[in-house]
Amino acid sequence: MNEEPGVLISMCLFGDGASAAIWSDEEGDGRWKVGKFDTIHVPEHREKIRFINSGGKLENKLHRIVPELAADAVEKLWQKRQTDPDQVLAHTGGRDVIEALEKRMGWELPETRAVLKNAGNCSSPCILFALEERLRQSENDSRYWLTSFGAGFSAHSCEMWR
């Protein structure tokens, strides 16, 4: 690690995490189904968020407009959804990303905020942390819309229903 401000900020914003989900093709009452997967890849913004090799170390390069880039991409995915969900669940991405998503989509993201508070931005696994949080809280939901994003620049979504 070096003491450049960009490296220090990146280390404060990003962590490492892991999550897993067990999927089955068994039918049953109350079982969740997952589908309607979609991806947007915006290679012209590749340089805005990426890892680079610097002196034998990986450094995360993160531009100030990343929250708006994330919101732009997620908004495009959101417009393609099939139906309105009971709740939207998102990759944490940091406070500014969450605020940009909430503003653009018109949804509050309490589970996403809880994950950021309790686990930080531990990258893609955050989406399953947010899903777990929501499943714990709400037994009556029947539809979710999930979104995540990352380097490249890419954004992804899927829908869950039962």
C-alpha positions as CSV (number, residue, x, y, z in Angstrom):
1,M,0.0,0.0,0.0
2,N,1.1,3.5,-0.6
3,E,0.0,6.8,0.9
4,E,-1.5,8.4,-2.2
5,P,-4.9,9.9,-1.4
6,G,-6.7,7.9,-4.2
7,V,-5.3,4.6,-2.8
8,L,-6.3,5.5,0.7
9,I,-9.8,6.5,-0.3
10,S,-10.2,3.4,-2.3
11,M,-9.2,1.2,0.6
12,C,-11.8,3.0,2.8
13,L,-14.5,2.4,0.2
14,F,-13.8,-1.2,-0.8
15,G,-13.4,-4.3,1.2
16,D,-13.4,-8.0,0.4
17,G,-16.3,-10.3,1.0
18,A,-17.8,-13.6,0.0
19,S,-21.4,-14.9,-0.2
20,A,-23.1,-18.0,-1.6
21,A,-26.6,-19.1,-2.5
22,I,-28.0,-22.6,-3.0
23,W,-30.1,-22.9,-6.1
24,S,-32.4,-25.8,-7.0
25,D,-34.7,-26.7,-9.8
26,E,-37.2,-28.3,-7.4
27,E,-40.7,-26.8,-7.6
28,G,-42.6,-26.0,-4.4
29,D,-44.9,-23.6,-2.8
30,G,-43.2,-20.4,-1.6
31,R,-39.9,-21.2,-3.4
32,W,-38.3,-18.2,-5.0
33,K,-37.6,-18.2,-8.7
34,V,-34.9,-16.1,-10.3
35,G,-34.7,-14.9,-13.9
36,K,-34.9,-12.0,-16.3
37,F,-31.2,-11.5,-16.0
38,D,-29.8,-8.5,-17.8
39,T,-26.4,-6.8,-18.2
40,I,-25.2,-3.4,-19.5
41,H,-21.6,-3.1,-20.4
42,V,-20.3,0.5,-21.0
43,P,-16.6,0.0,-22.1
44,E,-16.2,3.7,-22.8
45,H,-16.1,4.2,-19.0
46,R,-13.6,1.4,-18.4
47,E,-11.0,3.9,-17.2
48,K,-13.4,5.4,-14.6
49,I,-13.3,2.3,-12.4
50,R,-10.6,-0.4,-12.7
51,F,-7.6,-2.0,-11.1
52,I,-4.2,-1.1,-12.3
53,N,-0.8,-2.7,-11.5
54,S,1.4,-0.1,-9.9
55,G,4.8,-1.1,-8.5
56,G,3.7,-4.8,-8.3
57,K,0.6,-3.9,-6.4
58,L,-3.0,-3.7,-7.5
59,E,-4.6,-0.3,-7.1
60,N,-8.2,0.6,-7.6
61,K,-8.7,3.7,-9.8
62,L,-12.0,5.3,-9.1
63,H,-13.2,8.5,-10.8
64,R,-15.5,11.0,-9.0
65,I,-18.3,10.4,-11.5
66,V,-18.7,6.7,-10.7
67,P,-21.9,7.2,-8.6
68,E,-23.6,8.8,-11.6
69,L,-22.2,6.2,-14.0
70,A,-23.7,3.5,-11.7
71,A,-27.0,5.3,-11.5
72,D,-27.1,5.8,-15.3
73,A,-26.5,2.1,-16.0
74,V,-28.9,0.9,-13.3
75,E,-31.6,3.3,-14.5
76,K,-31.4,1.7,-18.0
77,L,-31.7,-1.8,-16.5
78,W,-34.6,-0.6,-14.3
79,Q,-36.5,0.7,-17.3
80,K,-36.4,-2.8,-18.8
81,R,-37.9,-4.6,-15.8
82,Q,-41.0,-6.7,-16.2
83,T,-43.0,-5.5,-13.2
84,D,-42.7,-3.4,-10.1
85,P,-41.1,-5.2,-7.2
86,D,-41.9,-5.2,-3.5
87,Q,-38.3,-4.0,-2.9
88,V,-35.2,-3.1,-4.8
89,L,-31.9,-4.5,-3.5
90,A,-28.6,-3.2,-4.7
91,H,-24.8,-3.7,-4.4
92,T,-23.7,-1.1,-1.8
93,G,-21.0,0.7,-3.9
94,G,-20.6,3.3,-1.1
95,R,-22.8,6.1,0.3
96,D,-22.6,8.3,-2.8
97,V,-23.6,5.4,-5.1
98,I,-26.6,4.5,-2.9
99,E,-27.7,8.1,-2.8
100,A,-27.4,8.4,-6.6
101,L,-29.4,5.1,-7.1
102,E,-32.2,6.2,-4.6
103,K,-32.5,9.6,-6.3
104,R,-32.6,8.2,-9.8
105,M,-34.9,5.2,-9.2
106,G,-37.2,6.8,-6.6
107,W,-36.7,3.9,-4.2
108,E,-35.2,3.9,-0.7
109,L,-32.6,1.1,-0.2
110,P,-32.7,0.4,3.6
111,E,-31.2,-3.1,3.3
112,T,-28.4,-1.8,1.1
113,R,-27.7,0.9,3.6
114,A,-27.7,-1.6,6.4
115,V,-25.1,-3.8,4.6
116,L,-22.9,-0.7,4.0
117,K,-23.1,0.2,7.7
118,N,-22.5,-3.4,9.0
119,A,-20.2,-4.9,6.4
120,G,-18.9,-2.0,4.3
121,N,-18.7,-2.2,0.5
122,C,-17.4,-5.7,0.1
123,S,-18.0,-5.7,-3.6
124,S,-20.4,-8.0,-5.4
125,P,-21.3,-10.2,-2.4
126,C,-23.1,-7.2,-1.0
127,I,-26.1,-7.9,-3.1
128,L,-26.7,-11.3,-1.4
129,F,-26.1,-9.7,2.0
130,A,-28.9,-7.2,1.2
131,L,-31.1,-10.0,0.0
132,E,-30.5,-12.0,3.2
133,E,-31.4,-8.9,5.2
134,R,-34.7,-8.4,3.3
135,L,-35.7,-12.1,3.5
136,R,-35.2,-12.0,7.3
137,Q,-37.4,-8.9,7.6
138,S,-40.3,-9.6,5.3
139,E,-42.1,-12.9,4.9
140,N,-44.9,-11.5,2.7
141,D,-42.9,-10.1,-0.2
142,S,-43.4,-11.8,-3.6
143,R,-41.1,-9.9,-5.9
144,Y,-37.6,-8.3,-5.8
145,W,-35.4,-6.5,-8.3
146,L,-31.7,-6.9,-7.7
147,T,-28.8,-4.9,-9.2
148,S,-25.1,-5.0,-9.0
149,F,-22.2,-3.3,-10.9
150,G,-18.5,-3.4,-11.3
151,A,-15.4,-2.6,-13.3
152,G,-15.5,-2.6,-17.0
153,F,-17.9,-0.6,-16.5
154,S,-20.8,-3.0,-16.2
155,A,-24.2,-3.3,-14.4
156,H,-26.4,-6.3,-13.9
157,S,-29.9,-7.0,-12.8
158,C,-32.3,-9.9,-12.2
159,E,-35.8,-10.4,-10.8
160,M,-36.9,-12.7,-8.1
161,W,-40.5,-13.8,-7.6
162,R,-42.7,-16.4,-5.9
